[in-house]
Amino acid sequence: MSDQHRRFLRLRQLPHVWCPGCGNGSIVKALLTAIGDLGLDQDRVAVISGIGCAGRAPFILDFNTMHTTHGRALAFATGMKLVNPDLKVIVIMGDGDASAIGGNHFIHSCRRNLDLTALVFNNGIYGLTGGQLAPTTPAGKRSTTSMSGNIEHAFDLVRLALGAGAGFVARTTSYDNKQMVTFFKRAISHKGFAFVDVMTACPTYFGRMNDLGEPYELLHYLRDTTSPSEDIAREHDESPPADLMPTGIFRDEERRDYGTLYSQRALATSGKGRS
Amino acid sequence: MKRQRLIQGNEACAHGALYAGCSFYAGYPITPSSEIMEILAQEMPAQGRVFIQMEDEIASISAIIGGAWGGAKVLTATSGPGFSLMQEGIGYASITETPCVIINCQRWGPSTGQPTKAAQGDVMQAIWGTHGDHAVIVLTASNVRDAFEMTVRAFNLAEEYRVPVILLIDEVLAHMRENIAWPEPGELPVVNRRAPESTAGFKPFADEGFLPFGAGSRYHVTGMAHGPEGFVAHGEAAARELRRMIGKIQDRVKELAVFEAAMLDDAEVAIVSYGITSRPARAAADQLRAEGVRAGCLDIKTLWPFPEHLIADIAGRVDRIVMPELNLGQLVREVERAAGGRCEVRALGRIDGSLMTPQQICDAARSGKLQAVGQENSK
């Protein structure tokens, strides 16, 4: 751990709750690198999370931190950002957190385009509750509630975010530190709603239940089940394999964010209330 | 002469919130509360305050809690179905000691019920709706001026005690218009958030006041059991913190009790009521007095913490308490408990969507036998 990361950690709150081999530590490290590289004011950064393994990240992060309820982190963050627009608000969610119980808040946050950065630590399973099926569990994969294999179709969160209108949409993996840092910096710098789907691996449940081996072998699994979107387009122009997840930046469009539009409208109607 | 305005209850709530300094509203449309958000949608941007329509009521309560920690005085308003959805957030607001106000314009029945019919069926849910032992304050109002004042009071209590405050009104009060003396600036007290003496090393749950995010002291907020610094606590430490949170409300029952008593000094019959039902209750007491029955009434405006000392005092002096409610007997259970068998307590319930009439209350006060709960009087 370098000093660059240490200054953003609450060392008294260590050790964290994550299992050995969990990818969440790698993601958090990349996030702290990105925050450090961008030179953000530590006092003006808020990290807001939901419930689940990913939701525990803020406990160890030395920013203004809030661990909210399951699925609602984006709604809490919406209130926080609207009343305190100078804060840089980063939202950390798990995949079940963001797309099952919090799916409604997720799509509406994409649509509303408030200036928030949303990161999903996507391990395709419910870790903290003991390895149950998530909306992101790939078809056929086993979990404690799909012991014979998942018969549902998995959510592709990137396509969901694109369809819901997010201005910045990217996917990376906890295997690729350099790409994570690059994408996180782009997402945090984006004015408007920015979403990064971070594919990661849960060795304790997803790995064990699907015979994927040791944590290092799960990193290989992440590497082998993802591919840069341009490579997929080049190599499989007609029908890319359904289980190959594209990585990359899928959209990066500046559009006027909710906060800016609200301020303009407030200015235009100033003093025009009825009372 | 004071400025008079003819407004409905929902308008009074909206303008009461503005008077109290509400700087952030998040909500979702629902009958019969929607006028509150429609008015605030127009007024708040024009006054440099923040309004947002969220995707549902869970998002609404979550957003106002986020807004409170961002430094705003916050409000949401809803009705039964939305209030059910908000219970999760109310629990979070309670354990994180977040100052916030929730107005529930009660409508009839569980589920969709009858959206345009009045009821007082959410009393127990307002007090106990979220899971686990927890602290909330529940207020009510019986007329339009009251709706204004109690909204201001709800904000004041939320700030003073750092607790979610629920204001229960109902469909009739929400839409009823009355001419009210418009409160002038400075006429009603307005309590603002207490800042800590020092920002350095601020502990968010140590009764040091309130410092919003980004104000120079980085701290942690969680809905998990936590200690003064906001980090996880277990066992005795968790129990101690929860007792403190509940105690700061329960230990101040007398200070928190807002009520109006009339003609109780020599009363043999006391009509105990709250909210919209206090109007026919007062009319019934007057009618009974005209008939020679020594009736009085107590309009309880603080439903929780329940002001049992008021009931205990009355129970020792009257023969009978009559408790009309637009439900099948919710707050009457608290009244019975507080009366402790020292007088007869008669529950009078009405659930056909109409208001209680003075005649019904008079009949219950006079008749020799107990009024069967839940049977509408045909008169």
Interface residues (C-beta under 8 A of the other chain):
Chain A: R10 Q13 Q42 D43 R44 A46 I48 P58 F59 D62 F63 N64 T65 M66 H67 T68 T69 R72 A75 F76 A77 T78 G79 M80 K81 L82 V83 N84 D86 L87 N104 H105 H108 Y262 R265 A266 T269 S270 G271 K272 G273 R274 S275
Chain B: H15 L18 S23 F24 A26 Q42 E43 P45 A46 Q47 G48 V50 I52 M54 E55 D56 I58 A59 S60 S62 A63 I64 I65 G66 G67 A68 W69 G70 G71 A72 V74 E88 G89 Y92 P212 F213 G214 G216 R218 Y219 H220 V221 T222 G223 M224 F231 V232
